[in-house]
Amino acid sequence: MCPKLRSTDSSAKSILKPGAQIVVDTLIEQGVETMFGYLGGVVLPLFDKLYDAPINFIIPRHEQGGCHMADGYARASGKVGVVVATSGPGACNLVTGLATAMMDSVPLVAITGQVRTDLIGNDAFQEADTTGITRPVTKYNCIVKDVKDLARTIREAFYIASTGRPGPVLVDIPVDIELEKCSSDGSKEMNLPGYKVQTKGHARQISMAAKAINESECPVLYVGGGVVISDASEELRKFALKANLPVTMTLLGLGCYDQSRAESLDMLGMHGSAYANYAVQECDLLIAVGARFDDRVTGNVKTFAPKAKIVHIDIDPASISKNVRADIPVVGDAKIILSELVKEVEHRDRKEWFKKIAEWKKKYPFRYDNNSTTIKPQYVIEEICRQTNGDAIVTTGVGQNQMWTAQFYKFKRARQFISSGGLGTMGYGLPAAIGAQIAMPGQVVVDIDGDHSFNMTMTELSTAVEHKLPIKVCILNNGFMGMVRQWQELFYNKRYSKSYLANPDYATVARAMGAAGITVEKKADVAKAVKAMLAEKMPCVVDFKVEREENVWPIVPAGKSIHEMNGLDILESLA
Amino acid sequence: MKHIISALVENKPGVLAHVAGMFAARAFNIDSLAVGRTEDPDLSRMTIVVVGDDRVVEQVRKQLAKIIPVVKVQDFVDQPVVARDLMLIVISAAPEKRAEILSLIDVFKGKVVDIGQKFVMVEVSGPEAKIDAFINMCRPYGIKSVARTGTIAMPRQFKAEDNEA
């Protein structure tokens, strides 16, 4: 009846392809070179199309591992990490990985298979309400019920994941949609009326911030993961130097400011440096950039930075004035705002302020008992830092291993330190190291892990062996859930309830999986083992039998103000 | 303080779950929530009544705006609004009480929409306080059931300047 329509139809028919092919083509169009994921019934059409695709595909041993690998890949490279899982258990196993990425603003796209559209809601085999389960742990998710929406939805997923405050986006695809044929260039345009990202800061707000900085006698610059994400290290350096500001970093901000510089105050917060915490409590102006006033940073929020006016620069308006009211909010991208701000700030001497800071720095540096005959975990980290010239990409587990790494490895650049900050996911270190090594094949990647963290995902060692990745796993093995034990020691009368378990011989486990394994029991062997580990071409696990009841100092007990640190006397006694 | 928040959202599956889930996850209290289509079939409007101090409500507003399918968020707190609830209520109405009940309905400008030997179903709309008052007045007769929409609201379009012009 309508010849025009009919001719469009026939031309479309000539490029008809199944949904699975559309997915693969769209991934390639989005620049995907590497993917992680696990097979299963309802993603078989997709894997069939991946068979011929020019995509490096890494199969983890567990979907959680795959999700952390994609996360480590994304954090090391700045690209979007992609992970695939099947329906039901596959999708459920992604949840921890998605939540980890969500808390730390990591751009991920997760593609999950789903049961046939006509079976949805019937409790079909391997059916789970994936979008329902993952909604609170993704920036956005959706299920595609029409093959015509597939290409557009995947493009939107990449766009949402990688812009604004990044985060994981999940696209759930029923198997019949993977199989259904459609003209691929159906709907290229994105349709996101509710998604607006403000990158450019408001000029008046920027001027107000500059004025406050120029008037401040004792300011502190407090920077977080947002600076890393926005690739703003250079802008940050220029700004801090021009305005002459001391700089403290959050856990996820580590590396975005060179820690060897005098104005670096290192990390702040619960296990941060005394000098950073004192500086924040004394400052008259706190300039937060890409940081979110997390409770591990602020301690008691009511007494946090009590004398300070707060400037808060962040791309996520909801982060501003969420925990601490900002006096001068600036919404936008850190890189853009810092490069505007630098034009308006003036250099001020602030001799008194820097003198005070230098005194704190001198009095309370991070210290440990260097003369100890046992292996101190901090000593291992310093040795790794020394032998890698402070240049390695370092991932961690969660707990003491993570805090000591933050304290004793001196980072030089952004994307060098990769750790689960917000969610605090034990078991993150090994898979993240695998992802980081795949993203950065030429670089040394070291996972500084705890024994209990490593236990959670050590199965991924065989993934590393399969791909001959020269990752280094340094287990600071104290036989405890170290941080839990420390809290039990300090706050539960040293009752070590269930905080230890029987570990395997990690070197033997490593060798059984095809990796190299080294056990270090003497302090004198540490340097040699690190050297051997760095020379190894295959994955290498080094089991350092460290001092069992070493503590992380200082510590701000939960609910206290950040200047109320425990352990300063211990740090002083070690001078 | 009570805030009426109006959110224009994409008319897609899962949006209500997303909004409700965010409220639950962030421990915000919803007094009422009403959803319906708008003149544009791609958009729905959610009217959410929240109780909280300014800081809490500011977070509610920002967290709502952050949800991708939420297109626009307004807080009507500082402007004159027309806010209405709709209620259907079934009241026990013995024949000897019926006249009394009907005059009460009349006072509240309610409408009888169903009637039987022992009951009367009434439709009442108006500001929340009026609906509450009507319920209270009906209690002595016996209330069988109540269904309410929750508040929907719009800012007043009429402005004094318009009048002078």
Boltz contact constraints between the chains, C-beta under 6 A:
constraints:
  - contact:
      token1: [A, 131]
      token2: [B, 14]
      max_distance: 6.0
  - contact:
      token1: [A, 135]
      token2: [B, 18]
      max_distance: 6.0
  - contact:
      token1: [A, 135]
      token2: [B, 21]
      max_distance: 6.0
  - contact:
      token1: [A, 136]
      token2: [B, 21]
      max_distance: 6.0
  - contact:
      token1: [A, 136]
      token2: [B, 25]
      max_distance: 6.0
  - contact:
      token1: [A, 140]
      token2: [B, 68]
      max_distance: 6.0
  - contact:
      token1: [A, 193]
      token2: [B, 71]
      max_distance: 6.0
  - contact:
      token1: [A, 194]
      token2: [B, 68]
      max_distance: 6.0
  - contact:
      token1: [A, 194]
      token2: [B, 69]
      max_distance: 6.0
  - contact:
      token1: [A, 194]
      token2: [B, 70]
      max_distance: 6.0
  - contact:
      token1: [A, 194]
      token2: [B, 71]
      max_distance: 6.0
  - contact:
      token1: [A, 195]
      token2: [B, 68]
      max_distance: 6.0
  - contact:
      token1: [A, 317]
      token2: [B, 62]
      max_distance: 6.0
  - contact:
      token1: [A, 318]
      token2: [B, 62]
      max_distance: 6.0
  - contact:
      token1: [A, 318]
      token2: [B, 63]
      max_distance: 6.0
  - contact:
      token1: [A, 318]
      token2: [B, 66]
      max_distance: 6.0
